[in-house]
Amino acid sequence: MPKKKIEDKNSPAFIQKPNPSIVNNTMQKTFSSKKFKEEKQKANLESKKREEQLQQLEKQKKILEKAIQVPTEKFTDSNSLDVQKQIIEYNESQGKEEKQHKQSAFKRLKSFKEMSIDEKLIYLLNFPKQLPPVPCIVITENQNVRGFVLEKDDNYVQLKLMNESVMKISLAKIQEVKMIGL
């Protein structure tokens, strides 16, 4: 007589099969990640900033519309008309100044290729201290010099050459400055 196998739920070989009527095919319902949360927070902050800016613009627009719609028939005195015109002009100029100020905050920076020779030398001289100095090629009338910019004054530039010597070059002789990528 064969023995019936009794499945013990505490047994390590026991595998419980899920009930097919209950099982849903999706394996994962939620997802969380620090990166995802940070991006979502940034997007929320940006949208709030945009909404605040829109609200401020709406307020300014309403103020200007009210100032423009003030009936001039009520004012019979010419001084009061002049005051009203000055108020409208002032409000309009304030709106223009704010727009100009906002545009100047996002000023486009020049690329290294677009800079003048003086700007390039100043850029290389004031390179961030956290980064290693950038070697460059200084092209003059009769030679090309490779090195690092050490110092710049009104007439000369000092370069530290690759062989550790220091060379002084006249600014008038420099035709081009190029960075070298290592």
Helices and strands as residue ranges (DSSP letters): H 34-69, G 72-74, H 78-105, G 112-114, H 117-125, E 136-140, E 144-152, E 156-161, E 166-170, G 171-173, E 174-179
